[in-house]
Amino acid sequence: MKRDRNLTKQRRLARALERAAAPERPFMGRGPRYLVQPSVTLACAPSLQAIATALREDARVLNEDGLGAVLTFITDGASPFFGRDVTEALREAVRLQHLVIDAKPAVSPPLPLESREAQVPGPMVVTS
């Protein structure tokens, strides 16, 4: 049951990441024109797309801390994603990408079967 809940959260977060990877249109009127600067969005887009793709894989289960870190990056106004420094935002996006992609798979890969008898090569016999 908890696995299903985590997968639902991961898919919801993946959709939010895909929306965050697209540059927004400017606001008309008073105040700031953009919530997220287009240069920051374009710089972080490949990492955000990679994270979204990794979250959609069913074999990957991310812990709550990892999900929280990614969610905070795209929703918290104090994160580098909402700032003007492209380099800082890109570094954080890449760090989160490594956090998500290096997560442990939910199902471990099968181990190769080994024979119980070790075959040791013997001396070569040459006849002439």
N, C-alpha and C positions, 0 to 999 in steps of 0.2 A: 504494500500500500504506500509506504513512504517513497519507494522507488518511483512509483507513478506520479506522486506529487512533485518529486524532484525533476522528473522529465518534463512535467507541465511547466514548472518554473523555468527550466532551461529553454524550452521552446518559446515561451513568452518573452524571455530575455533576448533570444535570438531575433525575434521580430523587432524588438525595440532597437537592437544594435543595427539591423538593416535600415531602419528608419533614420537612425542617427548618422549613418554613413552617407546619406544623401544631403547635399547642401540645401539649406532652406532658402526660401524667397525672402527678400527684405521686407520689413514692415514699413508701411506708409504712415506718416504722421509723426508725432513727437516721440522722443525717447530713442533708445538704441535701435539701429536698423536690423541687427542680427542678435539672436541669443548666442549662437555659436558662429564664430567667424568662418567664412567659406574656406579660407586658407587652412585653418585648423581641421575642418571637416575633410577636406581633400587629402591632407597629410595623413590623417588617422583612418581614412576609409579602408585601405587594404587590410589593416590589422583588425578593424571592427568586423569586416566581412569574414576574415579567417576565424575569428572568435565565434561568430554566428554559425558558420559552417560546422565548427567543432562541437558547438552546443547542440546542434540538430542530430548529431550521431547518437544512436541509442546505446552504443557500447561505452560511451564516455559518461561517467557520473562525476560531477564536480561537487566539492564540499560546499557547505553553506558560506564559509568565509570567502571562497573564490567567487561564488555567485554575488555575494554582497559587494566585493571589491569592484567587479565589473559593473554592477548596477549603480554603485556610487559614482563611478567614473562618468557615466552618461547622464546621471540625474542630479548630482550635487553641484550647485552653482559655484562652489569653492574648488572644484576639481580643475586640473589644467585644461580639460576639454572646453571649458567655458571661458578660458583666458585668451590672451592675444599671442602668447609665446608658442609658436608652432613646434619648436624643438622639444620643449618640456612636455607638451601634449603627446607628441609622437613617442617620446621615450616611455611615458606611462602606458600608452596603448600597446607598445611592443612588449613591455613587461607583463601586462595582463594577458597578452596573446601567448607568451611563453608559459604563464601560469595555467592557462586553460588547456593548451595543447599538450603540455607535459603531465596532465592529470592521469591518474591510473585508470586503465580500462576496467569496466565493470566485470567483464569476463576475461579471465586470463587465457592467453593463447595455449593451445595444447602442446604438451611437451613431446619431443620426438621419442618414439619407442626405441629402446635399446635392447639388443639381444642379451640374454643372460650369460651366454658363452662368449668370452672374448676370443677373437681370432687373432692369433699372433702369427705373423708370417714366419715360416721356417727357412732354413738355409736352402739356397737354390742349388739344385742338383743338375749338373751339366754332363751329358754323356756324349762321347764322340765316336 
